[in-house]
């Protein structure tokens, strides 16, 4: 009796596992899913109901194996042709196959997070199989009504959504109407955070006298406006101390590790944010003097400035150093990007023209600089208008003096 019950129990467990396995598979599309062990599994049904299974480290690898298998067996009658991909399959294919090797790791991480956290879950929870104008409008509506997401991030999600749709719907007859349904919200421009002149003096004094000389990089950022990743990627070979210039050629970012390895994130050294971010910046004379004191010997010129080795410092580690310097300087904690905003604001206060400021910052166009630093530009406009006021008062005084002199003479 026990053996019979045990056998029946095993049969029930086997059926239960099969049932759970079937539920985990998409009802439509390519039947590719991620297993709990981190691997991807795909299946292709044969005539008779049996399946051929495919395994790989990524969605893309499994998809390629399935495609090659079908191509090699396309004349065989015991293979059921693969079904048309549904919406989720299309987004996954675009993410795992189409875009992964075409963008920078940091950009891909943004795409990955937006699709996996917002876009794909929307189509799954609403059981939407096709990308239609109605489904797109519903997603846009849900995003706009979500109070837990900032307006700036909503704009980013929808921009990525539209980018994916453009490629997924390429050459489809109704693509224009669908793309027009994605309307990006106008994110309010927040006033940038900067350090006051008093705070800047405290930071500079603290950095110069700090026990960790890597803190001097903070001063470099305040006087050149370079980004944190660009600072971490600086090598001594990027400096031309005779010409008094510094070249920005690369940036360091820490991004999610999408390979099945022990580390969850990885350090990447790549090109800067945009084409115009590759630039040469003149250095103030005092920074050239400081650089001469710490420059390494010629055979080490390819070493990274902050790490003193051929491996760059982690931007997150330098952010922690930055916070320690602020605390010791008695300055309110702010994001590292405030050094960049401070440089731009000081430059405009010193009447540096907006085109020059834009090029030093590496913005793709002047409009970006003008939009970000609207407040600073308004202050400069007020100063300019005050000159007109002074001109008017001076003119009135001269006119009054001329009239009075004429009356007195008469």
Order of alpha helices (4+ residues) and beta strands (2+ residues): alpha-beta-beta-beta-alpha-alpha-alpha-alpha-alpha-alpha-alpha-alpha-alpha-alpha-beta-beta-beta-beta-beta-alpha-alpha-alpha-alpha-alpha-alpha
